[in-house]
Amino acid sequence: MRPGEAPPPAADAPEPGAAAPADGAQVYAQRCQSCHQANGEGMPPSFPPLVGSRWVTGAPEIPVRVVLAGLQGPIEVRGTTYQGAMPAWGPLLSDAEIAAVVSHVRALPGNGAPPVDAALVARLRGEGRTAPWTAAELEAATAGAAP
């Protein structure tokens, strides 16, 4: 590099004018934190924890489906049954944003699950589901991969 020249762009830098990659932590802070808390521990007895939950760390399709279409009815997490509903974020978030936030949650301390990509989100969105999921439906849809 010569004096006065700009450094070359980073290999993973977006093309000029392209949208910046989604920030999972930012999406989480804006959309999830008020119920599930900054640390992902939830607010018993109303909002289940995301940390240490096999619903989050098991089959990646499960949390993606929940974020896309929502969840209703009882769900057991870490030995406690939660009754309630989670709204669908699919109509408001892009595939990249959903992949980023689910990956963020799967990587929270105590989870350590691999990330998901936007292609998985797009495939599941393409199923066309709009009704909220139940725990039983999630189990059936993922061939028993849930707890």
C-alpha positions in Angstrom: 0.0 0.0 0.0 1.3 3.4 -0.9 1.0 6.5 1.2 -2.4 8.1 0.8 -4.0 4.9 -0.6 -7.0 3.4 1.2 -6.5 -0.1 2.6 -8.2 -2.9 0.6 -11.6 -3.9 1.8 -11.9 -6.9 4.2 -12.6 -10.2 2.5 -16.0 -10.4 4.2 -16.9 -6.7 3.7 -20.3 -6.2 1.9 -20.3 -4.8 -1.5 -20.8 -1.0 -1.6 -24.5 -0.3 -1.3 -25.3 -3.8 0.0 -27.2 -4.2 3.2 -25.0 -4.8 6.3 -25.1 -8.3 7.7 -27.8 -8.8 10.4 -26.5 -8.5 14.0 -28.1 -11.3 16.1 -27.3 -9.6 19.4 -29.0 -6.4 18.2 -32.1 -8.2 16.9 -32.3 -10.1 20.2 -32.0 -6.8 22.2 -34.8 -5.3 20.1 -37.2 -8.2 19.8 -36.5 -10.9 22.5 -34.8 -9.4 25.5 -37.9 -7.8 27.1 -39.3 -11.3 27.7 -36.3 -13.6 27.7 -33.9 -11.2 29.4 -30.5 -10.1 28.3 -28.9 -13.3 29.6 -31.5 -15.6 28.1 -32.7 -16.8 31.5 -36.3 -15.8 30.9 -38.8 -14.7 33.6 -40.5 -17.7 35.3 -43.3 -18.4 35.4 -44.2 -16.4 32.3 -41.3 -16.5 29.9 -39.1 -19.6 29.5 -35.4 -19.5 29.5 -33.5 -19.9 26.3 -30.3 -20.9 28.0 -30.0 -24.6 28.7 -33.1 -25.3 26.6 -33.1 -28.3 24.3 -35.8 -26.5 22.3 -33.0 -24.0 21.4 -30.0 -26.2 21.2 -31.5 -29.3 19.6 -32.7 -29.5 16.0 -32.1 -26.0 14.5 -35.5 -26.1 12.7 -37.2 -25.8 16.1 -36.1 -22.3 17.1 -36.4 -21.1 13.5 -40.0 -22.3 13.2 -40.9 -20.7 16.6 -39.4 -17.4 15.5 -41.1 -17.5 12.1 -44.6 -18.5 13.2 -44.7 -18.2 17.0 -45.6 -20.6 19.8 -48.7 -21.2 21.8 -49.7 -23.5 24.7 -47.7 -25.4 27.2 -44.0 -26.0 26.8 -41.7 -27.6 29.3 -38.2 -26.1 29.7 -35.7 -27.2 32.3 -38.4 -29.1 34.3 -40.9 -26.2 34.4 -44.0 -26.0 32.3 -44.8 -22.6 30.8 -48.2 -21.6 29.5 -48.4 -18.8 27.1 -47.7 -17.5 23.7 -44.8 -16.1 21.7 -45.5 -13.8 18.8 -44.5 -14.7 15.3 -41.6 -12.6 14.1 -41.5 -14.0 10.5 -43.6 -11.1 9.1 -41.3 -8.5 10.5 -37.8 -10.0 10.2 -35.8 -11.1 7.1 -34.4 -14.6 6.7 -30.9 -13.1 7.5 -32.2 -11.4 10.7 -33.9 -14.6 11.9 -30.8 -16.7 11.2 -28.7 -14.1 13.1 -30.9 -14.0 16.1 -31.4 -17.8 16.3 -27.6 -18.2 15.9 -27.0 -15.6 18.7 -29.4 -17.5 21.1 -27.9 -20.9 20.2 -24.4 -19.4 21.1 -25.4 -17.9 24.4 -23.2 -19.1 27.3 -24.5 -22.5 28.4 -25.9 -23.3 24.9 -23.0 -23.7 22.5 -25.1 -24.9 19.6 -24.0 -24.4 16.0 -25.3 -21.4 14.1 -28.1 -21.5 11.5 -28.0 -19.9 8.1 -30.5 -17.9 6.1 -31.0 -20.7 3.6 -32.6 -22.9 6.4 -34.8 -20.0 7.4 -35.9 -19.5 3.8 -36.7 -23.2 3.4 -38.8 -23.2 6.5 -40.5 -19.9 5.6 -41.3 -21.5 2.3 -43.5 -24.1 4.1 -46.0 -21.3 4.4 -46.9 -21.9 8.1 -48.7 -18.9 9.6 -50.4 -20.4 12.7 -48.4 -20.6 15.9 -46.8 -23.9 16.7 -47.5 -26.1 19.7 -44.8 -28.1 21.4 -46.4 -31.3 20.1 -46.4 -30.0 16.6 -42.8 -29.0 16.8 -41.9 -32.5 18.0 -43.8 -34.1 15.2 -42.3 -31.7 12.6 -38.8 -32.6 13.6 -39.2 -36.3 14.0 -38.9 -36.2 17.8 -35.7 -34.1 17.9 -37.2 -31.9 20.7 -37.0 -33.0 24.3 
